Amino acid sequence: MREIFKKAAIASILAVAVGCTAHKPKSDEPLPPQNGNNLHEVSYRPKAIFNAPFQTQYSMQLDRLERNANNAARSKRHVILIDRDQLAAYLVRKDSHHVQEAIDLQLKLHGVKATQTQLSAMTHTLGRTTVWSNPNAMVFAPGRTRYGALSENSIIHDVCIVIPEAGDLHSINGVWGYSGRNDYIRKDIPLTREGITSRTTYHEIWHCHDRKFLPLVPQTSAAREKDPLGSAYAIHRAELFADVASALQMYVEKDTLTIPVWADLRALRSDRQGADFAKNYSARVDPEYYSGAIYYTTPGLEAVIEHVKTAGLDRVSKYTAQDIQAVAEEITVRTALSKPQMRLLAGHLEQGRAYTMPVSSQDRSFINDYMQRLTQAEKQILTKDPSQGIKRFNPVPAKKYLDEAPRQTVEEVKRHLRYLALTQPFNDTSFLQLMDTWRAELHSSTPYKQELQDRVLILDALLRSGYIDEIKATQKSKLANLMAHQP
């Protein structure tokens, strides 16, 4: 029996050793355009990035969103979504936790060659060593100077690179940034992981296609500091447009649950984050001082809800990208805050309870309406009862997260990985399958279970802290020892 087990172990480890090199990525050279230069007739994105044989549900969703963005949009700007799961697959296969290298390869598969400075910026935004990523759209195009021009070797030069929402968090916990520090997010708010991922990704995609509001946002620090309120006003309109357009996109897909919740979340973010920023930045030089006003897009989202009620969901669900853009531009112009309103709201958030209501009846009405909307959002989203809510998740470096995570759960995940490594080939496929299975259990659990959330985050953190490398190194060592003792 011992001999049988020994041979089985050798076979398993040999399969791992082969699996580490069996799925080599294709050439690092950019892929040449096909069908001429019409990027909307061809998708540069392979069915599985890096030739990985397995795609998670999250990866398949991003694949759909990216194809929609490039095939249906009026803009000719090419959109690339950075797939966190496919990056993880590459890191597992290459025995590496160098995210920048993986991003570089993914871009080359699209025909894009970025500079080292640009890759560093993307890596930072993605969250190189954290279990969280900050959604963002980075536009590289002629006339756009914030991130500089792409390398001369790039096939495509008008491109928007999107860092989507991380797919690892529970759908409700994913909105942690909108809640108060001492509040819990209600377990029963009608959000799904798919809904959050789609809405936040569409928001960034519509930044990519925005040719009216985003170009007006100052790209240099000097320009922003010269007129902080003017800069904040431009940013507010760009953020409002992206929120409104992405909301319409959700209704096109007949998702009627996400946007009413997001209108509440935007009111909460305006109050919570706005107060912090107003107290820590200067109105004289920092557009960030007006952050609470910049992201107060609730009136625009409510205008979308009203538009759907008036036009009818069946009609809205047939909207083209051009329809979405036209309606979103009209709603943005109509519902955007004015500069005086932004100044008023930022002052209110900075002073808190010490705030003195303005003399003007119009200004008082604006602040009172804002406070009433905030109260409504708090009732819908938050609770102070731990049994009815989910605790706040704080994004921290992977190693720090592992130090602070429940020790028993960390050891349980490590044991599971070690067992997996002993019983089957441990490669990118087995890692992604495990992540997909644990996510499915997390998202389908009723009621919400914190230990399932911890398990998923710990698995991601172990990858980013180098633990997966240790497992594979141990496998190779065991293989060498077993082969050395073969008769």
C-alpha positions in Angstrom: 0.0 0.0 0.0 2.9 2.4 0.9 4.4 1.7 -2.5 1.2 2.4 -4.3 0.8 5.7 -2.5 4.4 6.6 -3.2 3.9 6.0 -7.0 0.7 8.0 -6.9 2.4 10.9 -5.2 5.3 10.8 -7.7 2.7 10.8 -10.6 0.8 13.7 -9.0 4.0 15.8 -8.5 5.3 15.0 -12.0 1.9 16.2 -13.3 2.4 19.5 -11.3 5.9 19.9 -12.7 4.6 19.4 -16.2 1.6 21.6 -15.5 3.9 24.5 -14.5 5.1 24.7 -18.0 2.4 23.1 -20.1 0.4 26.3 -20.7 3.0 28.7 -21.9 1.7 32.1 -23.0 2.0 33.0 -26.6 4.7 35.4 -27.9 5.1 38.6 -26.0 4.9 40.4 -29.4 1.8 42.5 -30.0 -0.9 40.8 -32.0 -1.3 42.4 -35.5 -4.6 44.0 -36.3 -7.0 42.0 -38.4 -9.8 43.2 -40.8 -7.9 46.5 -41.4 -7.8 49.0 -38.5 -11.5 48.7 -37.5 -11.1 47.7 -33.9 -14.9 47.1 -33.6 -14.8 44.3 -36.1 -12.4 42.2 -34.1 -11.8 41.5 -30.4 -8.1 41.5 -29.4 -8.9 39.7 -26.2 -8.3 36.0 -26.4 -11.0 33.8 -25.0 -8.7 33.1 -22.1 -5.9 35.5 -21.5 -2.4 33.9 -21.3 -3.9 30.8 -22.9 -5.3 29.8 -19.4 -7.5 26.7 -19.9 -10.1 27.8 -17.2 -12.1 31.0 -16.8 -13.8 32.0 -13.6 -17.3 33.4 -13.6 -15.8 36.8 -12.9 -13.5 36.5 -16.0 -16.3 35.5 -18.2 -18.4 38.5 -17.0 -15.5 40.8 -17.8 -15.0 39.2 -21.2 -18.7 40.0 -22.0 -18.5 43.6 -20.7 -15.3 44.2 -22.7 -16.7 42.8 -25.9 -19.9 44.9 -25.5 -17.8 48.0 -24.9 -15.8 47.5 -28.0 -18.5 46.3 -30.3 -21.4 48.6 -29.4 -19.9 51.9 -28.4 -19.9 54.9 -30.7 -16.4 55.8 -29.6 -13.5 54.3 -31.6 -11.4 54.2 -28.4 -10.4 50.6 -27.7 -11.3 49.4 -24.2 -9.2 46.9 -22.3 -10.3 45.4 -18.9 -7.5 44.2 -16.7 -8.7 40.8 -15.5 -7.6 40.2 -11.9 -8.3 36.5 -12.1 -6.3 35.9 -15.2 -3.4 37.9 -13.7 -3.6 35.5 -10.7 -3.5 32.5 -13.1 -0.3 33.9 -14.6 1.3 34.5 -11.2 0.6 30.9 -10.2 2.0 29.5 -13.4 5.1 31.6 -13.4 5.9 31.1 -9.6 5.9 34.9 -9.3 4.0 37.7 -7.6 5.2 40.4 -10.0 1.8 41.9 -11.1 3.4 44.5 -13.4 4.9 41.8 -15.6 1.5 40.1 -15.9 -0.2 43.4 -16.8 2.4 44.1 -19.4 1.8 40.7 -21.1 -2.0 41.2 -21.0 -1.7 44.6 -22.7 0.7 43.2 -25.4 -2.0 40.6 -26.2 -4.2 43.5 -27.1 -1.5 45.2 -29.2 -0.7 47.8 -26.6 2.8 48.6 -25.4 2.9 50.7 -22.3 5.9 52.5 -20.7 7.4 51.4 -17.4 5.9 54.5 -15.7 2.5 53.7 -17.1 2.7 50.1 -16.0 3.7 51.2 -12.5 0.6 53.5 -12.3 -1.6 50.6 -13.4 0.0 48.2 -10.9 -0.5 50.8 -8.1 -4.2 51.3 -9.0 -4.8 47.5 -9.2 -3.5 47.1 -5.7 -0.2 45.2 -6.1 -0.1 43.7 -2.7 -3.6 44.3 -1.4 -6.8 42.3 -1.5 -8.6 45.2 -3.0 -8.5 47.2 -6.3 -9.7 50.7 -6.9 -11.8 50.9 -10.1 -10.4 53.3 -12.5 -10.2 54.3 -16.2 -6.9 55.4 -17.7 -7.2 57.1 -21.1 -4.2 57.0 -23.4 -4.9 59.0 -26.5 -3.6 61.9 -28.6 -4.1 65.1 -26.7 -4.4 63.3 -23.3 -1.3 64.1 -21.3 -2.1 62.8 -17.8 -0.5 59.4 -18.3 1.6 60.3 -21.3 1.8 58.7 -24.8 2.1 55.0 -25.2 5.3 53.4 -26.5 6.0 53.9 -30.2 5.9 50.1 -30.5 2.2 50.1 -29.6 -0.2 49.1 -32.4 -3.1 51.0 -30.8 -2.6 54.5 -29.6 -6.1 55.6 -28.6 -7.0 53.2 -25.8 -8.6 53.2 -22.4 -7.4 50.7 -19.8 -10.0 49.9 -17.1 -9.2 48.5 -13.7 -12.5 46.8 -12.7 -14.0 46.2 -9.3 -12.3 43.2 -7.5 -14.4 40.1 -7.9 -13.3 38.6 -4.6 -15.6 40.4 -2.2 -19.1 39.5 -1.1 -21.6 41.6 -3.1 -22.7 43.6 0.0 -19.3 43.9 1.6 -18.1 45.4 -1.7 -19.7 48.7 -0.8 -17.8 49.1 2.5 -16.5 52.5 1.5 -20.0 54.0 1.5 -20.8 53.2 5.1 -20.0 55.0 8.3 -17.1 53.7 10.4 -19.4 52.5 13.2 -22.3 51.3 11.1 -23.0 47.9 9.6 -24.3 47.4 6.0 -27.7 45.7 6.0 -27.6 42.1 4.9 -30.9 42.4 3.0 -30.1 45.1 0.5 -30.8 43.8 -3.0 -27.3 43.8 -4.5 -25.5 41.0 -6.3 -21.8 40.5 -7.0 -22.6 40.5 -10.7 -24.7 43.7 -10.4 -21.9 45.5 -8.5 -19.2 44.4 -11.0 -21.3 45.4 -14.0 -22.3 48.8 -12.6 -18.8 49.8 -11.5 -17.2 48.5 -14.7 -19.7 50.2 -16.9 -19.1 53.4 -15.0 -15.4 53.2 -16.0 -16.2 52.2 -19.5 -18.4 55.3 -20.0 -15.5 57.4 -18.8 -13.6 55.8 -21.7 -16.2 56.9 -24.2 -16.9 60.3 -22.7 -15.9 62.9 -25.3 -17.9 65.8 -23.8 -17.2 66.0 -20.0 -14.0 64.1 -19.3 -11.8 66.2 -21.7 -12.7 69.3 -19.7 -11.1 67.8 -16.5 -7.7 69.5 -16.0 -4.9 67.0 -16.3 -2.1 68.7 -14.5 -1.7 69.4 -10.8 -0.9 73.1 -11.5 -4.1 73.6 -13.4 -6.2 71.9 -10.7 -4.6 74.0 -8.0 -5.1 77.2 -9.9 -8.9 76.8 -9.9 -9.9 74.0 -7.5 -13.6 74.7 -7.6 -13.6 74.9 -11.4 -11.7 71.6 -11.5 -14.0 70.0 -9.0 -17.0 71.1 -11.1 -15.5 69.5 -14.2 -14.8 66.3 -12.4 -18.3 66.3 -10.9 -19.9 66.5 -14.4 -17.6 63.7 -15.7 -18.5 61.5 -12.7 -22.1 62.2 -13.0 -22.2 61.4 -16.7 -20.4 58.0 -16.1 -22.9 57.2 -13.3 -25.9 58.1 -15.4 -24.7 56.3 -18.5 -23.8 53.2 -16.5 -27.2 53.3 -14.8 -29.0 53.4 -18.2 -26.7 50.5 -19.3 -28.0 48.5 -16.3 -31.6 49.1 -17.3 -30.8 48.1 -20.9 -29.8 44.8 -19.4 -33.1 44.8 -17.4 -31.3 45.0 -14.0 -33.9 47.0 -12.0 -32.5 46.4 -8.5 -29.0 47.9 -8.5 -29.5 51.6 -9.4 -32.0 52.5 -6.6 -29.6 51.1 -4.1 -26.7 52.9 -5.8 -28.6 56.2 -5.5 -28.6 55.7 -1.7 -24.9 54.6 -1.7 -23.9 57.8 -3.5 -25.7 59.9 -0.9 -23.8 58.0 1.9 -20.5 58.4 0.1 -21.0 62.1 -0.3 -21.6 62.5 3.4 -19.0 60.1 4.8 -16.1 60.7 2.4 -17.0 64.3 1.8 -16.7 65.2 5.4 -13.2 63.6 5.7 -11.9 65.3 2.6 -13.3 68.7 3.4 -11.6 68.6 6.8 -8.2 67.4 5.4 -7.9 69.5 2.2 -7.9 73.2 1.4 -10.6 75.0 -0.5 -7.9 77.3 -1.9 -5.9 74.8 -3.8 -7.4 71.3 -3.6 -10.3 70.1 -5.8 -10.5 67.1 -3.3 -12.0 69.6 -0.8 -15.2 69.3 -2.8 -15.2 65.5 -3.0 -18.6 65.2 -1.2 -20.1 67.4 -3.9 -18.2 65.8 -6.7 -19.7 62.3 -6.0 -23.1 63.5 -5.1 -24.7 62.0 -8.2 -27.9 60.8 -6.5 -30.1 63.4 -8.3 -28.9 62.2 -11.6 -29.5 58.5 -10.7 -33.0 59.4 -9.5 -33.6 61.1 -12.9 -32.6 57.9 -14.6 -35.1 55.9 -12.5 -37.8 58.5 -13.4 -36.8 58.3 -17.1 -37.2 54.5 -17.1 -40.6 54.8 -15.4 -41.7 57.4 -18.1 -40.3 55.7 -21.2 -40.9 52.1 -20.0 -38.4 49.4 -19.4 -39.2 47.6 -22.6 -38.2 50.7 -24.6 -35.2 51.5 -22.6 -33.9 47.9 -22.8 -33.6 48.5 -26.6 -31.4 51.6 -26.3 -28.3 51.7 -28.4 -25.0 53.1 -27.1 -25.8 56.3 -29.0 -29.2 56.5 -27.2 -27.5 56.0 -23.8 -25.0 58.7 -24.6 -27.6 61.2 -25.7 -29.9 60.6 -22.7 -27.0 60.6 -20.2 -25.6 63.9 -21.6 -29.1 65.6 -21.2 -29.6 64.3 -17.6 -26.0 65.3 -16.7 -26.5 68.9 -17.8 -29.9 69.1 -16.1 -29.0 67.5 -12.7 -25.4 68.5 -12.1 -24.7 70.7 -9.1 -23.8 74.3 -9.8 -20.5 75.7 -8.5 -22.2 77.7 -5.7 -24.0 74.5 -4.7 -20.8 72.6 -4.6 -19.2 75.3 -2.4 -22.2 75.3 -0.1 -22.3 71.5 0.3 -18.5 71.3 0.9 -18.8 73.9 3.6 -21.7 72.1 5.3 -19.7 68.8 5.3 -16.5 70.5 6.6 -18.3 72.1 9.6 -20.6 69.3 10.5 -22.8 70.0 13.5 -21.2 73.5 13.8 -22.6 74.4 10.4 -24.6 77.6 10.3 -27.5 77.4 7.9 -27.3 79.9 5.0 -29.5 83.0 5.0 -30.8 82.5 1.5 -34.0 80.5 1.4 -32.9 78.8 -1.8 -29.6 77.7 -0.2 -31.4 76.5 3.0 -33.7 74.4 0.8 -30.8 72.8 -1.0 -29.1 71.8 2.3 -32.4 70.6 3.8 -33.1 68.5 0.7 -29.6 67.0 0.9 -30.0 66.1 4.6 -33.4 64.5 4.0 -32.0 62.4 1.2 -29.1 61.3 3.4 -31.5 60.3 6.2 -33.5 58.2 3.7 -30.3 56.5 2.5 -29.1 55.7 6.0 -32.4 54.0 6.7 -32.2 51.9 3.5 -28.6 50.8 3.8 -27.3 50.9 7.3 -27.9 49.3 10.7 -26.2 49.6 14.1 -27.3 46.0 14.9 -24.4 43.6 14.3 -26.8 40.7 13.9 -28.5 42.4 11.0 -25.4 43.8 9.2 -22.0 43.1 7.8 -18.9 44.5 9.4 -16.7 47.0 7.5 -13.8 45.6 5.5 -10.6 47.6 5.4 -8.2 47.2 2.5 -4.7 46.6 3.7 -1.5 45.0 2.4 -1.8 41.2 1.9 0.7 40.3 4.7 -0.9 42.7 7.2 -4.4 41.2 6.3 -3.1 37.7 6.9 -1.7 38.8 10.3 -5.1 40.3 11.3 -7.4 37.7 9.7 -8.8 34.9 12.0 -5.9 32.6 12.7 -8.0 29.5 12.5 -9.4 30.3 9.1 -5.9 31.2 7.8 -4.6 27.8 8.9 -7.6 26.1 7.4 -7.0 27.6 4.0 -3.3 26.7 4.1 -4.1 23.1 5.0 -6.6 23.0 2.1 -3.9 24.2 -0.3 -1.3 21.8 1.0 -3.8 18.9 0.7 -4.7 20.1 -2.8 -1.1 20.1 -3.8 -0.6 16.5 -2.6 -3.7 15.0 -4.3 -3.8 16.7 -7.7 -1.7 19.0 -9.9 -1.6 22.4 -8.3 -1.5 24.9 -11.1 -3.4 27.9 -12.4 -6.4 25.8 -13.3 -6.8 24.2 -9.9 -6.2 27.6 -8.2 -8.9 29.3 -10.2 -11.3 26.4 -9.8 -10.9 26.6 -6.1 -11.4 30.4 -6.1 -14.5 30.1 -8.3 -16.0 27.3 -6.0 -15.4 29.3 -2.8 -16.8 32.5 -4.3 -20.0 30.6 -5.4 -20.4 29.2 -1.9 -19.9 32.8 -0.5 -22.4 34.5 -2.8 -25.1 31.9 -2.5 -24.9 31.6 1.3 -28.0 32.7 3.1 -27.6 34.2 5.6 -24.2 35.8 4.9 -21.3 34.0 6.6 -18.3 36.0 7.5 -16.0 33.0 7.5 -16.8 32.3 3.8 -15.8 35.9 3.0 -12.6 35.5 5.1 -11.7 32.3 3.2 -11.9 33.9 -0.2 -9.8 37.0 0.9 -7.2 34.8 2.6 -6.8 32.7 -0.6 -6.1 35.9 -2.6 -3.8 37.3 0.1 -1.8 34.1 0.2 -1.2 34.4 -3.6 0.0 38.0 -3.2 2.2 37.3 -0.3 4.1 34.5 -2.0 2.7 31.5 -0.1 1.6 29.8 -3.4 5.3 29.9 -4.5 6.2 28.1 -1.3 3.7 25.3 -2.0 5.0 24.8 -5.5 8.6 24.9 -4.3 7.7 22.2 -1.7 6.2 20.1 -4.4 9.3 20.2 -6.5 11.4 19.3 -3.5 9.2 16.3 -2.7 9.5 15.2 -6.3 13.3 15.4 -6.2 13.4 13.4 -3.0 11.0 10.7 -4.2 12.8 10.4 -7.5 16.2 10.1 -5.6 14.8 7.2 -3.6 13.5 5.3 -6.6 15.1 1.8 -7.0 
